[in-house]
Amino acid sequence: MRIESYFRSIQEIISSYAIVQLSNVTYEKRGTYEGFIRGELRFRDTSVLHFREFVDAGTAERLMYAYQYMNVSKELVFRYDNTGHHRKLGLSTHPHHKHEGSEENVIPSAAPELDDVLREIELIMQLP
């Protein structure tokens, strides 16, 4: 897959979620198959998702990603990322992990796709 196709798929995913009220996403082509995406999605309750991905669309691999969801009070709800700084924790999914509720609460996690993250946010927004 060429990087332009991947960029289009990301835009289609974002557009498919009614909870997204505002999106500000930049796409940076770095070669035929490689690209960098940086975005901010604001939701109907004014919570926000900041995300970035560095992708090799030729191998369908996200070389780097981070999805950080903040509530209306600008407090961390969760962040998924694949930075390798938590090796000492011995996480079974290293370098993939999730910060849940705070920077210090790090748990094992598979590498989610943007669609997975938006589904999780949608579920959180439905909670009382």
C-alpha positions in Angstrom: 0.0 0.0 0.0 1.3 3.5 -0.8 1.3 6.0 2.0 -1.4 8.1 0.3 -3.8 5.2 0.7 -2.9 4.8 4.3 -3.5 8.6 4.9 -7.0 8.2 3.2 -7.8 5.2 5.5 -7.0 7.3 8.6 -9.2 10.1 7.4 -12.1 7.7 6.7 -11.8 6.2 10.2 -11.9 9.7 11.8 -14.9 10.7 9.6 -16.8 7.5 10.6 -17.1 8.5 14.3 -19.9 10.9 15.2 -18.2 11.6 18.5 -15.5 13.6 16.7 -16.5 17.2 16.6 -13.2 18.7 15.3 -10.2 17.2 13.7 -6.8 18.7 13.0 -4.6 16.2 11.3 -1.4 16.7 9.3 0.0 14.2 6.9 3.7 14.2 6.0 4.8 12.0 3.2 8.4 10.8 3.7 8.7 8.5 0.7 6.6 6.2 -1.4 5.6 4.1 1.6 6.6 6.1 4.6 4.8 8.9 6.3 4.2 10.8 9.6 0.8 11.6 10.9 0.1 14.1 13.8 -3.4 14.9 14.9 -5.7 16.3 17.5 -9.3 15.1 17.7 -11.8 17.0 19.9 -14.9 15.2 20.9 -18.4 16.4 21.6 -17.8 16.5 25.4 -14.6 18.6 24.7 -12.2 15.8 25.7 -9.3 15.4 23.3 -7.1 12.8 21.6 -3.6 13.7 20.6 -2.0 11.1 18.4 1.0 10.5 16.1 2.1 7.7 13.9 5.2 7.0 11.8 4.2 4.4 9.3 5.7 2.2 6.7 2.6 1.5 4.6 4.6 -0.9 2.4 5.0 -3.4 5.3 1.8 -2.2 7.1 4.0 -1.4 10.2 3.6 1.5 12.6 7.3 2.2 13.5 6.2 4.7 16.2 2.8 5.6 17.6 1.2 7.4 20.6 -2.5 7.9 21.3 -3.1 10.1 24.3 -6.6 10.7 25.5 -7.3 13.6 27.9 -10.6 14.3 29.7 -12.4 17.7 29.8 -10.3 18.6 32.8 -7.1 17.9 30.7 -6.2 14.9 32.9 -4.8 11.8 31.3 -7.4 9.1 30.8 -5.0 6.8 28.9 -2.1 6.7 26.5 -0.9 3.9 24.3 2.6 4.1 22.9 5.5 2.0 21.8 8.5 3.9 23.2 11.0 1.5 24.8 11.5 3.3 28.1 9.6 0.8 30.2 11.9 -2.2 29.6 12.7 -2.5 33.3 9.0 -3.2 34.1 9.3 -6.5 32.2 6.0 -6.0 30.3 5.1 -9.0 28.2 4.1 -6.7 25.3 7.2 -4.5 25.4 7.7 -2.0 23.9 3.9 -1.7 23.5 2.1 -0.5 26.6 -0.7 1.6 28.0 -0.6 4.4 30.7 -4.0 4.1 32.4 -5.2 7.1 34.5 -1.6 8.3 35.2 1.9 8.3 33.8 3.0 5.9 36.6 0.3 3.3 36.0 1.8 1.3 33.1 0.2 -1.9 31.9 0.9 -4.4 29.1 -1.1 -3.7 25.9 -1.2 -4.9 22.3 -0.6 -2.2 19.7 -4.0 -0.6 19.0 -5.1 0.9 15.7 -6.7 4.3 15.7 -10.0 2.7 15.1 -9.6 0.7 18.4 -8.7 3.8 20.3 -11.7 5.7 19.0 -14.0 2.8 19.9 -12.6 2.8 23.4 -13.2 6.6 23.7 -16.7 6.1 22.4 -17.4 3.5 25.2 -15.9 5.8 27.8 -18.2 8.7 26.7 -21.2 6.4 27.1 -20.5 5.8 30.8 -22.5 7.8 33.3 
